[in-house]
């Protein structure tokens, strides 16, 4: 037989054998092919991303969250466009985080940002905003509790030490860190704050620089106290002008027999001014001193012929008491401790020459009549409603007026009083009468 025909016959037999083998085995399944890899679907990748909830106290920041899913966006979803990845990324933000992000980028919309810009903004707004000093201080204060897992604690220490930036820490920075950490007393609060500010602005701060800054702050504090302790002269000038005007209007000066030589018409300006200065001018003469030290207590007025005040400072006549018998009962020994005296009870309707103080009670504006003869502070029920109706307690006190009559009290309350630059807490009594003093 011709060799060429034999070769052709042999090739046909080989093809028939291959076809027979393929029919017996069938098509190769994907599981039998070792080189075949099942690619995950896009929906499966998106569903595997958990929601981001910002919690810096627990070290849950956008950096730590995105570090876990960064490969999904850059590798598995690399074929998707930026707009699609931005929508997926923002869909994984919590409700509060998404609203905060949208408010921060206004008037722009989330779709106006590309994927890289969105990542940058989220890192800025939902990152760790702690200062380097705070990070290093927390690292030095790390402790392990009894119930903590040891391997978890090892990982925490490793993470905090990496954030410590130990490689970039110089000797001067370490010394400054230890020095500021040692200033733990409340006395050093202002100094510690200023030093931390200096350290934040100048990381290369040395101990010598800290010592100079400390001395400068001490000098500033001393200068501030010096200015505060210096009395003001403006109030003295006003009191002196007022005293001169009053003296010029009254031609009859007090005689030498009635007036002591040492007379004070101006406000005292000693170092203890805050303690020795009265809250208001003397109503006997108008000068800035207490009533008990007034030089006109024995002076007879040329107008009303009454001893006890300067010419032109006449007081309106007091109305007579309704019950003289009760008035006589009040003269003599002091009342028991449960009784309190009140001077202005009989003078509520007298309109002339009243002195009032504007102050704040429990944060509300109030106006009280000045009465130095009263032992207590009394407010009306109307004023009690105006200051917020604070709780009233029962009282066993008995209120006696200058006329000897009794004034019915609703109760007593403790309130916070603010007058000028002074704040204190005191007890006042509430009555149904229209009386505030």
C-alpha positions as CSV (number, residue, x, y, z in Angstrom):
1,X,0.0,0.0,0.0
2,X,1.1,3.5,-0.7
3,X,2.9,5.0,2.4
4,X,1.0,8.3,2.0
5,X,-2.3,6.5,2.2
6,X,-1.2,4.7,5.3
7,X,-0.3,8.0,7.0
8,X,-3.7,9.5,6.1
9,X,-5.5,6.4,7.5
10,X,-3.5,6.6,10.7
11,X,-4.5,10.3,11.2
12,X,-8.2,9.4,10.7
13,X,-7.9,6.7,13.3
14,X,-6.3,9.1,15.8
15,X,-9.1,11.6,15.3
16,X,-11.7,8.9,15.8
17,X,-10.0,7.8,19.1
18,X,-10.0,11.4,20.4
19,X,-13.7,11.8,19.6
20,X,-14.4,8.5,21.4
21,X,-12.5,9.6,24.4
22,X,-14.3,13.0,24.6
23,X,-17.7,11.2,24.3
24,X,-16.8,8.9,27.2
25,X,-15.5,11.6,29.6
26,X,-18.0,14.4,28.7
27,X,-17.2,18.2,29.0
28,X,-14.9,19.2,31.9
29,X,-16.8,20.7,34.9
30,X,-15.5,23.9,36.5
31,X,-14.9,22.0,39.8
32,X,-12.6,19.5,38.0
33,X,-10.5,22.3,36.5
34,X,-7.9,23.3,39.1
35,X,-7.0,26.5,37.2
36,X,-10.6,27.8,37.2
37,X,-11.4,30.5,40.0
38,X,-14.9,31.6,40.9
39,X,-15.1,35.4,41.0
40,X,-17.4,36.9,43.7
41,X,-20.3,39.0,42.5
42,X,-20.4,42.7,43.0
43,X,-23.4,42.5,45.2
44,X,-21.6,40.0,47.5
45,X,-18.7,42.4,47.8
46,X,-20.9,45.3,48.7
47,X,-22.9,43.3,51.2
48,X,-19.7,42.2,53.0
49,X,-18.9,45.9,53.9
50,X,-20.2,46.7,57.4
51,X,-21.6,50.1,58.4
52,X,-19.3,52.8,59.7
53,X,-20.2,54.5,63.1
54,X,-17.8,57.1,64.3
55,X,-16.6,56.6,67.9
56,X,-13.2,58.2,68.5
57,X,-13.2,57.2,72.2
58,X,-13.2,53.5,71.1
59,X,-10.6,54.3,68.4
60,X,-13.3,53.6,65.7
61,X,-12.3,56.2,63.1
62,X,-12.7,56.3,59.3
63,X,-9.0,55.4,58.9
64,X,-9.3,52.2,60.9
65,X,-12.6,51.3,59.2
66,X,-11.4,52.1,55.6
67,X,-8.1,50.2,56.2
68,X,-10.2,47.0,56.5
69,X,-12.1,47.5,53.2
70,X,-9.5,49.5,51.1
71,X,-8.6,46.5,48.9
72,X,-12.3,45.9,48.1
73,X,-12.5,49.4,46.6
74,X,-9.1,49.5,44.9
75,X,-8.8,45.9,43.7
76,X,-12.1,44.0,43.6
77,X,-14.2,47.0,42.5
78,X,-11.5,48.7,40.5
79,X,-13.5,48.2,37.3
80,X,-16.3,50.3,38.6
81,X,-16.4,54.1,38.0
82,X,-15.8,56.7,40.7
83,X,-19.5,57.8,41.0
84,X,-20.6,54.2,41.7
85,X,-17.9,53.7,44.3
86,X,-18.8,57.0,46.0
87,X,-22.5,55.9,46.2
88,X,-21.5,52.6,47.7
89,X,-19.1,54.2,50.2
90,X,-21.6,56.8,51.4
91,X,-24.3,54.1,51.7
92,X,-22.1,52.4,54.3
93,X,-22.0,55.5,56.5
94,X,-24.3,55.6,59.6
95,X,-27.3,58.0,59.5
96,X,-25.6,60.5,61.8
97,X,-22.3,60.3,60.0
98,X,-23.9,60.7,56.6
99,X,-25.9,63.8,57.7
100,X,-22.8,65.3,59.2
101,X,-20.8,64.8,56.0
102,X,-23.6,66.3,53.8
103,X,-23.9,69.4,56.1
104,X,-20.1,69.9,56.0
105,X,-19.8,69.9,52.2
106,X,-22.7,72.2,51.6
107,X,-23.6,73.8,49.1
108,X,-22.0,70.9,47.2
109,X,-23.7,67.5,46.9
110,X,-22.0,64.2,47.6
111,X,-22.2,63.3,43.9
112,X,-20.1,66.3,43.1
113,X,-17.0,64.8,44.8
114,X,-14.8,62.1,43.2
115,X,-13.8,59.0,45.1
116,X,-10.4,60.2,46.2
117,X,-11.8,63.6,47.4
118,X,-14.5,61.8,49.3
119,X,-12.0,59.6,51.1
120,X,-9.9,62.7,52.0
121,X,-12.8,64.6,53.4
122,X,-14.1,61.6,55.4
123,X,-10.6,61.1,56.9
124,X,-10.5,64.8,57.9
125,X,-14.0,64.9,59.5
126,X,-14.1,61.4,61.0
127,X,-10.4,60.9,62.0
128,X,-8.6,61.0,65.2
129,X,-8.2,64.7,66.2
130,X,-6.2,64.0,69.4
131,X,-3.0,66.0,69.7
132,X,0.4,64.3,69.7
133,X,0.8,65.1,73.4
134,X,-2.5,63.4,74.2
135,X,-1.6,60.3,72.2
136,X,1.8,60.0,73.9
137,X,0.3,60.7,77.4
138,X,-2.3,57.9,76.9
139,X,0.4,55.6,75.8
140,X,2.4,56.2,79.0
141,X,-0.8,55.6,81.0
142,X,-1.7,52.3,79.5
143,X,-2.7,49.6,82.0
144,X,-4.1,46.1,81.7
145,X,-7.2,45.1,83.7
146,X,-7.6,41.7,85.3
147,X,-10.3,40.6,82.8
148,X,-8.5,41.8,79.7
149,X,-7.1,39.3,77.2
150,X,-3.3,39.3,77.1
151,X,-2.9,39.1,73.4
152,X,-5.4,41.8,72.8
153,X,-3.5,44.0,75.3
154,X,-0.3,43.3,73.4
155,X,-1.9,44.5,70.2
156,X,-3.2,47.6,71.9
157,X,0.3,48.4,73.2
158,X,1.9,47.8,69.8
159,X,-0.7,50.1,68.1
160,X,-0.3,52.9,70.7
161,X,3.5,52.7,70.5
162,X,3.3,53.1,66.8
163,X,1.2,56.2,67.2
164,X,3.6,57.5,69.8
165,X,6.1,58.2,67.0
166,X,9.0,57.0,69.0
167,X,11.5,57.3,66.1
168,X,10.8,61.0,65.8
169,X,10.9,61.8,69.5
170,X,14.0,63.8,70.5
171,X,15.6,64.1,74.0
172,X,14.2,67.6,74.5
173,X,10.7,66.5,73.5
174,X,10.8,63.6,75.9
175,X,12.0,65.9,78.8
176,X,9.2,68.4,78.0
177,X,6.7,65.6,78.0
178,X,7.7,64.3,81.4
179,X,7.8,67.8,82.8
180,X,4.3,68.8,81.7
181,X,2.9,65.4,82.8
182,X,4.3,66.1,86.3
183,X,2.2,69.4,86.6
184,X,-0.9,67.6,87.9
185,X,-2.0,70.0,90.7
186,X,-5.1,72.2,90.0
187,X,-2.8,75.1,91.0
188,X,-0.9,74.7,87.7
189,X,-4.0,74.6,85.4
190,X,-3.3,77.9,83.7
191,X,0.4,77.3,83.4
192,X,-0.1,73.7,82.1
193,X,-2.5,75.0,79.4
194,X,-0.1,77.7,78.2
195,X,2.8,75.2,78.1
196,X,0.8,72.7,76.1
197,X,-0.1,75.5,73.7
198,X,3.6,76.4,73.3
199,X,4.5,72.7,72.8
200,X,1.9,72.3,70.1
201,X,3.1,75.4,68.2
202,X,6.8,74.6,68.7
203,X,7.6,70.8,68.9
204,X,11.3,71.6,69.5
205,X,10.6,73.3,72.9
206,X,13.4,72.7,75.4
207,X,13.4,72.7,79.2
208,X,15.1,76.1,79.1
209,X,12.3,77.5,77.0
210,X,9.7,76.1,79.3
211,X,11.4,77.7,82.3
212,X,11.4,81.1,80.6
213,X,7.7,80.7,79.7
214,X,6.9,79.7,83.3
215,X,8.6,82.8,84.7
216,X,6.8,85.0,82.2
217,X,3.4,83.6,83.2
218,X,4.2,84.1,86.9
219,X,5.1,87.7,86.3
220,X,1.9,88.2,84.4
221,X,-0.1,86.8,87.3
222,X,1.7,89.1,89.7
223,X,1.0,92.1,87.5
224,X,-2.7,91.1,87.2
225,X,-3.1,90.8,91.0
226,X,-1.3,94.1,91.4
227,X,-3.8,95.9,89.1
228,X,-6.7,94.2,90.9
229,X,-5.5,95.4,94.3
230,X,-5.1,99.0,93.3
231,X,-8.3,101.0,94.2
232,X,-10.1,103.0,91.6
233,X,-10.2,106.8,92.0
234,X,-13.2,107.5,89.8
235,X,-15.7,106.6,92.5
236,X,-13.9,108.8,95.0
237,X,-14.0,111.8,92.6
238,X,-17.8,111.3,92.0
239,X,-18.4,111.1,95.8
240,X,-16.3,114.2,96.4
241,X,-18.2,116.2,93.7
242,X,-21.6,115.1,95.2
243,X,-20.5,116.1,98.7
244,X,-19.4,119.5,97.5
245,X,-22.7,120.1,95.8
246,X,-24.6,119.2,98.9
247,X,-22.5,121.3,101.1
248,X,-23.0,124.3,98.9
249,X,-26.8,124.0,99.0
250,X,-26.8,124.0,102.8
251,X,-25.4,127.3,104.2
252,X,-25.4,126.2,107.8
253,X,-22.4,124.0,108.5
254,X,-22.3,122.0,111.7
255,X,-20.6,123.6,114.7
256,X,-17.4,122.4,116.1
257,X,-19.1,121.2,119.3
258,X,-21.4,118.9,117.4
259,X,-19.1,117.7,114.7
260,X,-15.8,115.8,115.4
261,X,-12.7,117.1,113.8
262,X,-12.1,114.0,111.8
263,X,-14.7,114.2,109.0
264,X,-14.7,112.0,106.0
265,X,-16.6,113.2,102.9
266,X,-14.9,110.9,100.3
267,X,-14.9,107.2,99.9
268,X,-12.1,105.5,101.7
269,X,-9.2,104.4,99.5
270,X,-7.2,102.1,101.8
271,X,-6.0,98.6,101.0
272,X,-9.1,97.2,102.6
273,X,-11.5,99.3,100.5
274,X,-13.6,96.3,99.6
275,X,-14.3,95.5,103.3
276,X,-14.6,99.2,104.6
277,X,-16.6,100.7,101.7
278,X,-20.4,101.0,102.3
279,X,-22.8,99.8,99.6
280,X,-24.5,103.2,99.4
281,X,-23.9,106.8,100.6
282,X,-24.8,107.8,104.1
283,X,-28.4,109.0,104.1
284,X,-27.6,111.5,107.0
285,X,-25.1,113.5,104.9
286,X,-24.6,111.9,101.5
287,X,-20.9,111.0,102.1
288,X,-19.4,107.6,101.5
289,X,-19.2,106.2,105.0
290,X,-21.2,104.0,107.2
291,X,-24.1,105.5,109.2
292,X,-22.6,104.7,112.5
293,X,-19.5,106.9,111.7
294,X,-21.5,109.9,110.4
295,X,-20.3,113.2,112.0
296,X,-23.8,114.7,111.7
297,X,-25.5,112.3,114.2
298,X,-25.6,115.1,116.9
299,X,-26.2,118.0,114.5
300,X,-29.6,119.8,114.6
301,X,-31.1,120.5,111.2
302,X,-32.0,124.2,110.6
303,X,-35.1,123.2,108.6
304,X,-36.9,120.5,110.5
305,X,-35.1,121.1,113.9
306,X,-34.4,117.4,114.2
307,X,-31.0,116.2,115.5
308,X,-29.3,113.5,113.5
309,X,-28.7,114.6,109.9
310,X,-27.2,117.3,107.7
311,X,-29.2,120.3,106.5
312,X,-31.2,119.3,103.5
313,X,-31.3,115.5,104.3
314,X,-34.6,115.7,106.2
315,X,-36.5,112.4,106.3
316,X,-40.3,112.2,105.9
317,X,-42.2,111.9,109.1
318,X,-43.1,108.3,110.1
319,X,-46.8,107.5,110.4
320,X,-48.1,106.8,113.8
321,X,-48.6,103.2,114.7
322,X,-52.2,102.0,114.7
323,X,-51.9,100.3,118.1
324,X,-49.7,102.2,120.6
325,X,-50.1,99.4,123.1
326,X,-48.5,96.9,120.8
327,X,-45.7,99.4,120.1
328,X,-45.0,99.7,123.8
329,X,-44.9,95.9,124.1
330,X,-42.0,95.8,121.6
331,X,-39.9,98.2,123.8
332,X,-37.8,96.3,126.4
333,X,-36.1,93.0,126.3
334,X,-35.4,91.3,122.9
335,X,-37.9,89.0,121.4
336,X,-37.3,85.3,121.5
337,X,-35.1,83.7,118.7
338,X,-38.2,82.7,116.8
339,X,-39.2,86.4,116.4
340,X,-37.7,88.7,113.8
341,X,-38.0,92.5,113.5
342,X,-38.9,94.4,110.4
343,X,-38.7,98.1,110.1
344,X,-40.4,99.0,106.8
345,X,-43.7,97.2,107.5
346,X,-45.4,100.4,108.5
347,X,-43.9,102.4,105.7
348,X,-44.8,100.4,102.6
349,X,-47.1,103.1,101.3
350,X,-44.8,106.0,102.0
351,X,-43.5,107.1,98.6
352,X,-40.7,109.6,99.4
353,X,-37.0,109.1,99.9
354,X,-36.9,105.3,99.2
355,X,-33.7,103.5,98.4
356,X,-33.7,100.4,96.3
357,X,-31.2,97.8,95.2
358,X,-31.3,96.1,91.8
359,X,-30.0,92.5,92.0
360,X,-30.6,89.0,90.7
361,X,-32.2,86.2,92.6
362,X,-31.9,82.7,91.1
363,X,-30.9,84.3,87.8
364,X,-33.9,86.7,87.6
365,X,-33.9,90.4,88.0
366,X,-35.3,91.7,91.3
367,X,-35.7,95.1,93.0
368,X,-35.6,95.2,96.8
369,X,-36.0,98.2,99.2
370,X,-33.0,98.9,101.3
371,X,-33.8,98.7,105.0
372,X,-30.8,98.5,107.4
373,X,-33.0,98.0,110.4
374,X,-34.5,94.8,109.1
375,X,-33.0,91.5,110.4
376,X,-34.2,89.4,107.4
377,X,-35.0,89.6,103.7
378,X,-38.6,89.5,102.8
379,X,-40.1,89.1,99.3
380,X,-43.7,89.2,98.2
381,X,-45.5,86.3,96.6
382,X,-45.6,88.1,93.3
383,X,-41.8,88.4,93.3
384,X,-41.5,84.8,94.2
385,X,-43.5,83.9,91.1
386,X,-41.3,86.1,89.0
387,X,-38.1,84.4,90.1
388,X,-39.3,80.9,89.0
389,X,-41.3,79.8,92.0
390,X,-38.5,78.0,93.8
391,X,-39.4,75.4,96.5
392,X,-40.6,76.9,99.8
393,X,-40.1,75.3,103.2
394,X,-42.1,75.7,106.3
395,X,-40.9,78.3,108.8
396,X,-41.5,78.7,112.5
397,X,-40.3,82.3,112.6
398,X,-42.6,85.1,113.8
399,X,-42.2,88.4,112.0
400,X,-42.7,91.6,114.1
401,X,-42.9,95.0,112.5
402,X,-41.7,98.2,114.1
403,X,-45.3,99.0,115.0
404,X,-45.5,95.7,117.0
405,X,-47.8,94.0,114.6
406,X,-47.3,90.5,113.2
407,X,-46.7,89.8,109.5
408,X,-47.9,86.4,108.2
409,X,-45.2,84.4,106.4
410,X,-45.9,81.8,103.7
411,X,-42.5,80.1,104.3
412,X,-38.8,80.4,103.7
413,X,-36.5,79.5,100.8
414,X,-32.9,79.3,100.0
415,X,-31.9,81.3,96.9
416,X,-28.8,82.4,95.0
417,X,-28.2,86.2,95.1
418,X,-26.0,88.1,92.7
419,X,-25.3,91.8,93.5
420,X,-22.7,93.7,91.5
421,X,-19.6,91.4,91.6
422,X,-20.7,89.5,94.7
423,X,-22.5,86.1,94.7
424,X,-23.8,84.3,97.7
425,X,-26.6,82.0,98.9
426,X,-29.0,83.1,101.6
427,X,-32.4,82.6,103.1
428,X,-35.3,84.9,102.5
429,X,-38.9,84.8,103.6
430,X,-42.1,85.0,101.5
431,X,-45.2,86.9,102.5
432,X,-48.5,87.6,100.8
433,X,-48.0,91.4,101.4
434,X,-46.6,93.5,98.6
435,X,-43.3,93.9,100.5
436,X,-39.8,93.4,99.1
437,X,-36.9,94.5,101.3
